[in-house]
Amino acid sequence: MKRICSGVVAPLALVACSAVGDGVDNDLSSSALGVESVQLDINRIVFANVEPARFGRTTQMRAWEPVWNRYIAEAIADHGKALISTEKPVSAMKELCPLFDSATPEERTAMFALLFAEIARYESAFKTTDTFAEPGQCRGSLPFTAPVPPPTCDAACMSSVKKASDASKAAACKAELASYEGRPEVQEARPHQNFSDGLLSMSRDDGNEYAECKDLLVEGATFDPQKNLSCGVGVLATLVRAANKANTPFVLFPKKHAYWSTLAEKPIRADFMRDSGNLKSCRVPR
């Protein structure tokens, strides 16, 4: 799903809107914000029971794989501790789990695992090979090898590619495009259109913007569930650290600004509430 920034498509979305800047801000690292002291025992986590996702125009269902919860937990333990920090709790999660601030790191991790599952429900319907061409987002003349051939980019991007003077790059681009299955003959180099792939609709370009997403720069890595989810954890943790650094509340469900537009557009709250029955910290106090 496309990322939005005040209604304008943007590759960094909230990061760009929050003036974090291009690339990764070293001051937003976990160690710089004092959250590395959080201890997390992944083996003690009780994860939520996630309802399968519907897809297509039928009643077909696709399951959320339990191992994906562990991938998320491992990513949180490695580079996403800002999400479960006890020093600076993500109070916005109280919208979903009233007792979040008093929950253990393991309980908080289970909550975020469920949140990512609900985001993935609308981003990919739990399909690891899902791919989406972001409208109007071209990234120069280097192609991206997706499971299906990418569509032609917009006129502005095409024009910039045609003006390229580096014949060797054009030839390399043409050769790579020729490798697409079902397209053995390509007459011209085409620009690279940005794609959002896999469970959380992560982009190969995220590897250039977030230190935690470097693995996505490798061809096809966006379709790897572990790398895809790990990047998603890194992105959300970066947004939380940015809010902490600015001393402003982190907004989980923004009205217009979101890295994942599904957080602003889809009924994720309701789905989370439905699936969080066995997460005791998400039960409304009586």
Rosetta blueprint (number, residue, H / E / L):
1 M L
2 K L
3 R L
4 I E
5 C E
6 S L
7 G L
8 V E
9 V E
10 A L
11 P L
12 L L
13 A L
14 L H
15 V H
16 A H
17 C H
18 S L
19 A L
20 V L
21 G L
22 D L
23 G L
24 V L
25 D L
26 N H
27 D H
28 L H
29 S L
30 S L
31 S H
32 A H
33 L H
34 G L
35 V L
36 E L
37 S L
38 V L
39 Q L
40 L L
41 D L
42 I H
43 N H
44 R H
45 I L
46 V L
47 F L
48 A L
49 N L
50 V L
51 E L
52 P L
53 A E
54 R E
55 F L
56 G L
57 R L
58 T L
59 T L
60 Q L
61 M E
62 R E
63 A L
64 W L
65 E L
66 P H
67 V H
68 W H
69 N H
70 R H
71 Y H
72 I H
73 A H
74 E H
75 A H
76 I H
77 A H
78 D H
79 H H
80 G L
81 K H
82 A H
83 L H
84 I L
85 S L
86 T L
87 E L
88 K L
89 P L
90 V L
91 S H
92 A H
93 M H
94 K H
95 E H
96 L L
97 C L
98 P L
99 L L
100 F H
101 D H
102 S H
103 A L
104 T L
105 P H
106 E H
107 E H
108 R H
109 T H
110 A H
111 M H
112 F H
113 A H
114 L H
115 L H
116 F H
117 A H
118 E H
119 I H
120 A H
121 R H
122 Y H
123 E H
124 S L
125 A L
126 F L
127 K L
128 T L
129 T L
130 D L
131 T E
132 F E
133 A E
134 E E
135 P E
136 G E
137 Q E
138 C E
139 R L
140 G L
141 S L
142 L L
143 P L
144 F L
145 T L
146 A L
147 P L
148 V L
149 P L
150 P L
151 P L
152 T L
153 C L
154 D L
155 A H
156 A H
157 C H
158 M H
159 S H
160 S H
161 V H
162 K H
163 K L
164 A L
165 S L
166 D L
167 A H
168 S H
169 K H
170 A H
171 A H
172 A H
173 C H
174 K H
175 A H
176 E H
177 L H
178 A H
179 S L
180 Y L
181 E L
182 G L
183 R L
184 P L
185 E L
186 V L
187 Q L
188 E L
189 A L
190 R L
191 P L
192 H L
193 Q E
194 N E
195 F E
196 S E
197 D E
198 G L
199 L L
200 L L
201 S L
202 M E
203 S E
204 R L
205 D L
206 D H
207 G H
208 N H
209 E H
210 Y L
211 A H
212 E H
213 C H
214 K H
215 D H
216 L H
217 L H
218 V L
219 E L
220 G L
221 A H
222 T H
223 F H
224 D L
225 P H
226 Q H
227 K H
228 N H
229 L H
230 S H
231 C H
232 G H
233 V H
234 G H
235 V H
236 L H
237 A H
238 T H
239 L H
240 V H
241 R H
242 A H
243 A H
244 N H
245 K H
246 A L
247 N L
248 T L
249 P L
250 F L
251 V L
252 L L
253 F L
254 P L
255 K L
256 K L
257 H L
258 A E
259 Y L
260 W L
261 S L
262 T H
263 L H
264 A H
265 E H
266 K L
267 P L
268 I H
269 R H
270 A H
271 D H
272 F H
273 M H
274 R H
275 D H
276 S L
277 G L
278 N L
279 L L
280 K H
281 S H
282 C H
283 R L
284 V L
285 P L
286 R L
